[in-house]
């Protein structure tokens, strides 16, 4: 005897949507997956270098962080305005660059103790 089918509830639909969003980056060819991971790592690398270089040359931490936050906010606003239901590869790469950059900034803030 087979078990009865599960009911499709709002929570079940929510769980499925969250799973699809989280695993959407892992679908596709190896080229797509590797580009997505490389974009994440390059964003982190760029964030580390930008903060270290700009903080040494300029020496004004609040202005550097403000510029980076404004650039990140602009990227988020552009993505939400132009991207429809299915996210193209270019926007996924831009998102992963942004995520890597934000992670580098947060890690730098924890290292500096501010």
Z-matrix of the N, CA and C atoms (Angstrom, degrees):
N
C 1 1.429
C 2 1.530 1 108.50
N 3 1.316 2 117.43 1 130.36
C 4 1.461 3 121.69 2 -177.95
C 5 1.530 4 109.37 3 -88.30
N 6 1.348 5 116.31 4 149.54
C 7 1.466 6 119.40 5 179.47
C 8 1.535 7 109.71 6 -69.61
N 9 1.301 8 116.42 7 153.09
C 10 1.467 9 118.95 8 178.85
C 11 1.526 10 110.80 9 -66.48
N 12 1.322 11 119.19 10 150.21
C 13 1.473 12 120.78 11 179.99
C 14 1.524 13 110.76 12 -68.26
N 15 1.331 14 113.89 13 150.91
C 16 1.462 15 119.51 14 179.83
C 17 1.523 16 110.56 15 -72.15
N 18 1.311 17 114.99 16 148.62
C 19 1.451 18 119.31 17 174.91
C 20 1.524 19 109.25 18 -76.66
N 21 1.298 20 115.93 19 144.28
C 22 1.456 21 120.79 20 176.64
C 23 1.528 22 107.36 21 -91.93
N 24 1.310 23 114.65 22 100.09
C 25 1.462 24 120.91 23 -178.90
C 26 1.519 25 109.52 24 -103.15
N 27 1.326 26 116.34 25 173.07
C 28 1.463 27 120.16 26 177.76
C 29 1.522 28 110.95 27 -63.56
N 30 1.323 29 116.53 28 -38.38
C 31 1.459 30 120.10 29 178.94
C 32 1.521 31 110.93 30 -66.06
N 33 1.318 32 116.91 31 -39.33
C 34 1.458 33 121.06 32 177.68
C 35 1.528 34 110.44 33 -63.36
N 36 1.327 35 117.57 34 -43.65
C 37 1.463 36 120.97 35 177.51
C 38 1.527 37 110.93 36 -64.00
N 39 1.346 38 116.51 37 -39.26
C 40 1.459 39 120.72 38 177.89
C 41 1.529 40 110.84 39 -62.37
N 42 1.325 41 116.72 40 -45.11
C 43 1.460 42 120.73 41 178.84
C 44 1.522 43 111.50 42 -61.59
N 45 1.309 44 116.65 43 -41.12
C 46 1.466 45 120.05 44 179.36
C 47 1.527 46 111.19 45 -65.44
N 48 1.342 47 116.86 46 -41.62
C 49 1.462 48 119.71 47 178.83
C 50 1.525 49 111.32 48 -64.54
N 51 1.321 50 117.20 49 -42.43
C 52 1.468 51 120.33 50 179.25
C 53 1.524 52 109.77 51 -64.07
N 54 1.312 53 117.45 52 -42.28
C 55 1.464 54 120.77 53 177.37
C 56 1.517 55 112.41 54 -62.53
N 57 1.326 56 116.96 55 -40.18
C 58 1.461 57 120.39 56 178.51
C 59 1.524 58 111.21 57 -65.86
N 60 1.319 59 116.68 58 -40.20
C 61 1.468 60 120.20 59 180.00
C 62 1.527 61 110.14 60 -66.96
N 63 1.328 62 117.21 61 -43.94
C 64 1.464 63 120.17 62 -177.95
C 65 1.519 64 112.35 63 -68.84
N 66 1.310 65 117.01 64 -35.41
C 67 1.457 66 120.31 65 -177.30
C 68 1.521 67 113.61 66 -95.45
N 69 1.321 68 118.22 67 0.15
C 70 1.460 69 119.76 68 -178.02
C 71 1.528 70 111.54 69 -65.75
N 72 1.312 71 117.28 70 -30.12
C 73 1.461 72 120.17 71 178.37
C 74 1.510 73 113.38 72 -71.29
N 75 1.316 74 117.36 73 -18.13
C 76 1.458 75 120.64 74 -178.89
C 77 1.518 76 113.04 75 -94.48
N 78 1.314 77 117.04 76 -3.74
C 79 1.451 78 120.25 77 178.30
C 80 1.512 79 110.08 78 -88.32
N 81 1.310 80 115.53 79 156.01
C 82 1.454 81 120.16 80 176.31
C 83 1.512 82 111.58 81 106.69
N 84 1.314 83 113.81 82 -168.01
C 85 1.458 84 120.15 83 -176.00
C 86 1.526 85 110.80 84 -77.74
N 87 1.308 86 115.13 85 169.10
C 88 1.462 87 119.71 86 179.35
C 89 1.522 88 110.00 87 -65.34
N 90 1.332 89 117.91 88 -31.19
C 91 1.461 90 121.79 89 178.48
C 92 1.521 91 110.67 90 -62.72
N 93 1.315 92 116.69 91 -44.86
C 94 1.464 93 121.57 92 -179.94
C 95 1.525 94 110.87 93 -65.20
N 96 1.327 95 116.76 94 -45.97
C 97 1.468 96 120.44 95 -179.50
C 98 1.517 97 111.38 96 -64.16
N 99 1.332 98 116.93 97 -42.07
C 100 1.466 99 119.03 98 -178.83
C 101 1.522 100 111.39 99 -68.91
N 102 1.340 101 117.90 100 -36.22
C 103 1.465 102 120.05 101 176.22
C 104 1.520 103 111.40 102 -64.21
N 105 1.322 104 116.53 103 -38.56
C 106 1.463 105 120.36 104 179.73
C 107 1.528 106 110.68 105 -65.59
N 108 1.319 107 117.45 106 -43.92
C 109 1.467 108 120.71 107 179.16
C 110 1.525 109 110.65 108 -68.07
N 111 1.343 110 117.20 109 -39.68
C 112 1.463 111 120.13 110 177.66
C 113 1.523 112 111.79 111 -63.55
N 114 1.325 113 117.23 112 -38.16
C 115 1.467 114 120.07 113 177.62
C 116 1.521 115 110.72 114 -63.71
N 117 1.320 116 117.03 115 -39.94
C 118 1.464 117 120.62 116 177.54
C 119 1.525 118 110.95 117 -62.80
N 120 1.315 119 116.32 118 -45.88
C 121 1.466 120 119.96 119 -179.66
C 122 1.530 121 112.18 120 -68.75
N 123 1.338 122 117.49 121 -37.81
C 124 1.459 123 120.06 122 177.57
C 125 1.520 124 111.59 123 -67.63
N 126 1.326 125 117.10 124 -34.60
C 127 1.457 126 119.73 125 174.82
C 128 1.513 127 111.43 126 -63.34
N 129 1.320 128 116.46 127 -42.35
C 130 1.463 129 120.37 128 177.68
C 131 1.526 130 111.13 129 -64.46
N 132 1.327 131 115.78 130 -44.56
C 133 1.472 132 120.96 131 179.33
C 134 1.523 133 111.04 132 -62.17
N 135 1.319 134 115.70 133 -44.86
C 136 1.456 135 119.90 134 178.69
C 137 1.518 136 112.35 135 -64.64
N 138 1.319 137 116.61 136 -39.64
C 139 1.460 138 120.32 137 177.98
C 140 1.515 139 112.08 138 -64.03
N 141 1.307 140 117.06 139 -41.17
C 142 1.467 141 120.45 140 177.70
C 143 1.517 142 110.88 141 -63.77
N 144 1.327 143 116.39 142 -45.07
C 145 1.463 144 119.49 143 -178.02
C 146 1.516 145 112.11 144 -69.90
N 147 1.336 146 117.22 145 -39.95
C 148 1.467 147 119.38 146 -179.84
C 149 1.515 148 111.29 147 -63.10
N 150 1.319 149 116.90 148 -46.46
C 151 1.464 150 118.22 149 -178.18
C 152 1.522 151 111.08 150 -65.61
N 153 1.328 152 116.93 151 -42.72
C 154 1.461 153 119.28 152 -178.62
C 155 1.523 154 111.06 153 -67.24
N 156 1.319 155 117.85 154 -44.32
C 157 1.451 156 121.40 155 -177.11
C 158 1.520 157 111.42 156 -70.30
N 159 1.317 158 116.33 157 -47.70
C 160 1.463 159 119.13 158 -177.66
C 161 1.522 160 111.54 159 -68.16
N 162 1.326 161 117.69 160 -35.10
C 163 1.458 162 118.78 161 179.80
C 164 1.517 163 111.28 162 -69.01
N 165 1.321 164 117.87 163 -32.90
C 166 1.461 165 120.02 164 178.20
C 167 1.516 166 111.27 165 -74.39
N 168 1.333 167 117.07 166 -42.79
C 169 1.466 168 119.80 167 -176.61
C 170 1.519 169 112.13 168 -77.04
N 171 1.315 170 117.04 169 -48.50
C 172 1.455 171 120.49 170 -176.07
C 173 1.525 172 110.49 171 -83.83
N 174 1.313 173 116.71 172 -45.97
C 175 1.452 174 120.92 173 178.44
C 176 1.513 175 114.32 174 80.51
N 177 1.317 176 117.18 175 4.53
C 178 1.457 177 120.77 176 179.73
C 179 1.528 178 108.79 177 -113.83
N 180 1.280 179 116.72 178 95.52
C 181 1.457 180 122.26 179 -176.43
C 182 1.530 181 113.31 180 -62.05
N 183 1.328 182 121.05 181 -45.18
C 184 1.470 183 119.58 182 -177.86
C 185 1.527 184 113.58 183 -60.94
N 186 1.327 185 117.86 184 -38.68
C 187 1.457 186 119.88 185 -179.82
C 188 1.523 187 111.53 186 -68.77
N 189 1.316 188 117.30 187 -39.35
C 190 1.467 189 121.10 188 178.94
C 191 1.523 190 110.09 189 -64.65
N 192 1.302 191 116.94 190 -46.45
C 193 1.461 192 120.53 191 -179.59
C 194 1.526 193 110.56 192 -65.91
N 195 1.326 194 117.93 193 -37.87
C 196 1.465 195 121.04 194 178.00
C 197 1.527 196 111.02 195 -62.22
N 198 1.318 197 117.11 196 -43.53
C 199 1.469 198 120.32 197 178.48
C 200 1.529 199 110.31 198 -62.92
N 201 1.310 200 117.27 199 -44.66
C 202 1.462 201 119.87 200 -179.84
C 203 1.525 202 111.80 201 -65.29
N 204 1.314 203 117.59 202 -39.58
C 205 1.462 204 120.86 203 178.04
C 206 1.523 205 110.54 204 -65.08
N 207 1.330 206 117.37 205 -40.16
C 208 1.467 207 120.27 206 177.48
C 209 1.520 208 111.96 207 -64.51
N 210 1.325 209 117.61 208 -40.07
C 211 1.463 210 120.76 209 177.32
C 212 1.522 211 110.82 210 -64.72
N 213 1.320 212 117.27 211 -41.97
C 214 1.463 213 121.26 212 179.23
C 215 1.521 214 110.22 213 -65.29
N 216 1.319 215 117.45 214 -42.09
C 217 1.465 216 120.92 215 178.74
C 218 1.526 217 111.04 216 -64.35
N 219 1.313 218 116.95 217 -39.58
C 220 1.460 219 120.76 218 176.83
C 221 1.520 220 111.29 219 -62.21
N 222 1.339 221 116.68 220 -40.57
C 223 1.466 222 120.19 221 178.19
C 224 1.526 223 111.11 222 -63.59
N 225 1.313 224 117.08 223 -40.84
C 226 1.465 225 120.71 224 179.29
C 227 1.519 226 110.46 225 -65.69
N 228 1.329 227 117.36 226 -43.74
C 229 1.466 228 120.62 227 179.90
C 230 1.517 229 111.87 228 -64.07
N 231 1.331 230 117.23 229 -41.51
C 232 1.463 231 119.89 230 178.80
C 233 1.517 232 111.64 231 -64.99
N 234 1.310 233 116.57 232 -39.98
C 235 1.461 234 119.83 233 -179.52
C 236 1.523 235 110.83 234 -64.57
N 237 1.312 236 116.86 235 -44.75
C 238 1.458 237 119.46 236 -177.97
C 239 1.523 238 111.51 237 -68.48
N 240 1.320 239 117.93 238 -23.78
C 241 1.456 240 120.55 239 179.85
C 242 1.528 241 112.51 240 -83.56
N 243 1.334 242 118.32 241 -37.34
C 244 1.453 243 120.78 242 -171.76
C 245 1.524 244 115.15 243 -100.32
N 246 1.316 245 118.91 244 -21.81
C 247 1.460 246 120.75 245 -174.57
C 248 1.522 247 109.77 246 -88.42
N 249 1.316 248 114.82 247 131.94
C 250 1.467 249 120.41 248 178.85
C 251 1.526 250 109.23 249 -90.38
N 252 1.313 251 116.39 250 -142.85
C 253 1.464 252 121.68 251 -174.36
C 254 1.526 253 111.97 252 -68.89
N 255 1.297 254 117.68 253 -49.74
C 256 1.469 255 121.43 254 -177.75
C 257 1.527 256 109.21 255 -99.32
N 258 1.325 257 116.51 256 128.18
C 259 1.454 258 121.98 257 -174.87
C 260 1.530 259 110.55 258 -84.87
N 261 1.339 260 118.02 259 122.17
C 262 1.464 261 120.18 260 176.77
C 263 1.532 262 111.48 261 -70.45
N 264 1.315 263 115.32 262 166.08
C 265 1.462 264 121.01 263 -175.93
C 266 1.525 265 111.57 264 -62.91
N 267 1.312 266 117.88 265 -39.01
C 268 1.465 267 120.22 266 -179.34
C 269 1.517 268 112.78 267 -60.36
N 270 1.320 269 116.86 268 -41.58
C 271 1.463 270 119.98 269 178.87
C 272 1.524 271 111.01 270 -71.14
N 273 1.333 272 118.22 271 -33.78
C 274 1.470 273 120.10 272 175.47
C 275 1.525 274 110.45 273 -64.11
N 276 1.324 275 116.20 274 -41.09
C 277 1.461 276 119.49 275 178.27
C 278 1.528 277 110.64 276 -64.88
N 279 1.324 278 116.91 277 -41.96
C 280 1.460 279 120.52 278 177.73
C 281 1.535 280 111.19 279 -63.85
N 282 1.323 281 116.74 280 -39.96
C 283 1.466 282 120.25 281 176.62
C 284 1.520 283 111.54 282 -62.30
N 285 1.323 284 116.68 283 -43.17
C 286 1.459 285 119.04 284 -179.05
C 287 1.523 286 111.70 285 -69.73
N 288 1.334 287 117.60 286 -33.89
C 289 1.471 288 119.10 287 172.72
C 290 1.520 289 110.13 288 -61.29
N 291 1.320 290 116.25 289 -42.81
C 292 1.462 291 121.45 290 179.50
C 293 1.523 292 110.99 291 -64.04
N 294 1.316 293 117.43 292 -44.03
C 295 1.463 294 120.94 293 -179.78
C 296 1.526 295 110.40 294 -63.34
N 297 1.328 296 117.63 295 -42.52
C 298 1.463 297 120.91 296 177.10
C 299 1.512 298 112.33 297 -63.39
N 300 1.332 299 116.67 298 -38.75
C 301 1.458 300 121.16 299 178.46
C 302 1.524 301 111.51 300 -65.98
N 303 1.316 302 116.45 301 -43.90
C 304 1.467 303 120.26 302 179.01
C 305 1.532 304 110.17 303 -64.65
N 306 1.320 305 117.00 304 -41.20
C 307 1.462 306 119.99 305 179.02
C 308 1.534 307 110.18 306 -62.50
N 309 1.322 308 117.43 307 -40.57
C 310 1.464 309 120.07 308 178.84
C 311 1.523 310 110.94 309 -64.53
N 312 1.341 311 117.31 310 -40.49
C 313 1.464 312 119.85 311 178.63
C 314 1.520 313 112.12 312 -64.84
N 315 1.323 314 116.24 313 -42.19
C 316 1.465 315 119.88 314 179.77
C 317 1.520 316 110.30 315 -66.36
N 318 1.318 317 116.92 316 -41.41
C 319 1.459 318 119.94 317 178.43
C 320 1.523 319 110.90 318 -64.39
N 321 1.323 320 116.72 319 -39.32
C 322 1.473 321 119.80 320 177.00
C 323 1.522 322 111.34 321 -64.41
N 324 1.319 323 116.55 322 -38.34
C 325 1.469 324 119.52 323 177.93
C 326 1.527 325 111.30 324 -64.42
N 327 1.319 326 117.25 325 -39.22
C 328 1.458 327 119.14 326 177.19
C 329 1.519 328 111.52 327 -68.26
N 330 1.326 329 116.88 328 -36.10
C 331 1.461 330 119.64 329 178.91
C 332 1.523 331 111.08 330 -67.15
N 333 1.327 332 116.26 331 -37.62
C 334 1.465 333 119.68 332 -178.66
C 335 1.531 334 112.34 333 -81.02
N 336 1.328 335 116.04 334 -15.35
C 337 1.448 336 119.60 335 178.74
C 338 1.497 337 113.95 336 79.12
N 339 1.331 338 116.51 337 24.56
C 340 1.462 339 118.58 338 -179.69
C 341 1.516 340 111.21 339 -113.49
